[in-house]
């Protein structure tokens, strides 16, 4: 698979990574552990070198899964994880916490779960308004100096926060939701990343599964499925957004691709420093996604996507208000 550079500090990864969250967290019951390990091994065999996890996923169980699965491939892959939430004894997220002492504690715990000596890419999961970003960047800078971390990342941070952090410790990558149906990063964040030489790692590049065309408008979600909380995934919003899926299906058919491949290829065509991390728990979806890395969209295809989406619009908010307040700070 083609490789891409994230940031200017020397991190090179596969053009597509693998988001591992859904194997343990967020979209219903966890997957079978051995099947998920086999899926991660299949991803390595097919050229994927960037794997994304977080202490919050599970919590903790996803890091343990990723650590066990990738133990045979030390030095061959890049593992990204995250800090920044406070998690209580029952495994509940009870607030943000990016105090330097907490960052150090999370780093040590993540190293144990991931079976690593050094975390390759350490993201702040969400910006903590109670802790100056300069203190956060300084704490990660110290972890880098101590050999505990290689590269510093941010997640869902605003442009000014990115600049302030980067002035203390160079930021290698920003993780943010970015896809055909969520393009807010294009306004202020992406120009900042381009100026500073920071890579973009889009999560939910397939619209949390909606852009694959495999989600029926009236389908019900499991009680543990995060999408049940999102305004964009109400039955009414999904029904209204089926026109967007139909648009992608038509363009994909002409390109001899699937809607999922089209959505990923569109992202890869945006900038050479973008590395999407689609997640899946199924081998055939993994293989389908990987096919996007070799799909080159024509100027006509890209224009059809741009003009079609602009004409249709997208129905439903990305997040409920309490979650929207946690992004773009």
HELIX and SHEET records of a PDB file:
HELIX    1   1 UNK A   21  UNK A   23  5                                   3    
HELIX    2   2 UNK A   33  UNK A   45  1                                  13    
HELIX    3   3 UNK A   61  UNK A   70  1                                  10    
HELIX    4   4 UNK A   71  UNK A   73  5                                   3    
HELIX    5   5 UNK A  100  UNK A  114  1                                  15    
HELIX    6   6 UNK A  133  UNK A  145  1                                  13    
HELIX    7   7 UNK A  159  UNK A  168  1                                  10    
HELIX    8   8 UNK A  184  UNK A  186  5                                   3    
HELIX    9   9 UNK A  189  UNK A  196  1                                   8    
HELIX   10  10 UNK A  210  UNK A  212  5                                   3    
HELIX   11  11 UNK A  226  UNK A  229  5                                   4    
HELIX   12  12 UNK A  231  UNK A  233  5                                   3    
HELIX   13  13 UNK A  235  UNK A  240  1                                   6    
HELIX   14  14 UNK A  242  UNK A  254  1                                  13    
HELIX   15  15 UNK A  259  UNK A  270  1                                  12    
HELIX   16  16 UNK A  283  UNK A  291  1                                   9    
HELIX   17  17 UNK A  292  UNK A  294  5                                   3    
HELIX   18  18 UNK A  299  UNK A  312  1                                  14    
HELIX   19  19 UNK A  321  UNK A  324  1                                   4    
SHEET    1   A 2 UNK A   3  UNK A   6  0                                        
SHEET    2   A 2 UNK A  11  UNK A  14 -1                                        
SHEET    1   B 7 UNK A  18  UNK A  19  0                                        
SHEET    2   B 7 UNK A  50  UNK A  52  1                                        
SHEET    3   B 7 UNK A  78  UNK A  83  1                                        
SHEET    4   B 7 UNK A 119  UNK A 124  1                                        
SHEET    5   B 7 UNK A 149  UNK A 155  1                                        
SHEET    6   B 7 UNK A 171  UNK A 177  1                                        
SHEET    7   B 7 UNK A 199  UNK A 203  1                                        
SHEET    1   C 2 UNK A  85  UNK A  87  0                                        
SHEET    2   C 2 UNK A  93  UNK A  96 -1                                        
END                                                                             
